[in-house]
Amino acid sequence: MSLANGRSYLAIPGPSVMPESVLRAMHRAAPNIYEGELIALTESLFPDLKKVARTDGHVAIYIGNGHAIWEAALANIVGPGDVVLVPATGSFGHGWADVATGLGAEAQVIDFGTSNPIDPDQVADALQADKGHRIKAVLGTHVDTSSSIKTDMAMLRRALDAAGHPALLLADCIASMGCDRFEMDRNGIDIAIAASQKGLMVPPGIGFVFLNDKARARRAAMPRVSRYWDWEPRINPERYYQYFCGTAPTHHLYGLRAALDLIHDEGIEHVWSRHEVLARAIWAAVDAWGQGGPIRLNVAEEKNRSHAVTSLAIGAEHGTRLRRWCQDQAGLTLGIGLGMSTAEDPDGDGFFRFGHMGHVNAQMIMGLLATVQTGMVALGIPHGRGGIEAASTVIAGATR
Ligand SMILES: *Cc1c(COP(=O)(O)O)cnc(C)c1O
């Protein structure tokens, strides 16, 4: 008997749960794109986006998904003959490196595997070895959504400074923006990128390139930049259509306005704290279950774990079955394991992920955890006792 009917929870790491106020804001007739309220609404988004990224720099908005934003950022700063240095902590660094290669640049990847943080010394060594400064950019992934590893971006800044290297420092914050604490200017990031469909709680379809004046100077020195990806008209348009190089993503803009209102009404510091408490509750439950069974968190050390997504291992014979049970019997959709396959587990059946980004609260996370525990009971997967109690303790402690 299935008990899945009722309100479901899509707990995958993007697209994330969409708030009712975002959906309502988007449910409207098409607006005029030449004059009227859309113009003022669009202009209101820029300062509020910059408050989320914690920057006094600039932000360009693009129509596109995360892959488009990867390309948007790179198309302004690298071309044939340039090198990008990519310390990778999972799948996404490799994806961004591939986009750089497609633009004619050479990607120098340092692969740290799928459960270890970056070793800053290796990054510093690679920078020091680059005497001719062919490396134009270091591509850091703040949160790798496949491994759930969080990278200390200030540490990458220190590696660049210690080497005295002029390369730009880029941060992929697609999974982390509006979830994990990120402070672009304070951490010395030159370019940060985000997309609408994760912590920002809007459907996939628009993304953001935040940039400082150093990045802008690099853009000015490029021999050519593709018309469509060029960020200059987008951050400094003479006509409204130049914000988007064509028709505005009208409904996404209404949705984003509503999402930014939610974030700033709550306060970005509080948004970060909420994600942290909910992530700690998840870790506590998994640790307790792991005392008596095969489930474990992918990332050993707390400081290297994201607050937006959690990757788990449970053994190839259990992972896909548990995901299916949660979805078919209880209405909870968990994320698949991404890029985690091994020789023994070629399809990555032993891995799965919880998305806990954006519009999520305590009852949703407690429901998620209780559902996963119930799935382990139903499927006879061994697990330690006390997972739910451990999560309750974290959440109760935070509300005192
Ligand atoms: C989701 C994600 C991407 C890719 O976004 P798409 O919209 O799927 O193209 C890139 N980087 C990170 C860190 C992500 O989480």
The ligand as a Gaussian input file, in Angstrom:
#p B3LYP/6-31G(d) Opt

LIG

0 1
 C       23.435000      22.914000     -10.403000
 C       24.845000      23.337000     -10.495000
 C       25.451000      23.658000     -11.714000
 C       24.781000      23.476000     -13.045000
 O       23.551000      24.087000     -13.169000
 P       22.586000      23.650000     -14.370000
 O       21.429000      24.564000     -14.189000
 O       22.252000      22.212000     -14.168000
 O       23.288000      23.882000     -15.652000
 C       26.753000      24.100000     -11.695000
 N       27.447000      24.218000     -10.551000
 C       26.903000      23.892000      -9.362000
 C       27.716000      24.027000      -8.121000
 C       25.592000      23.447000      -9.300000
 O       25.045000      23.124000      -8.122000

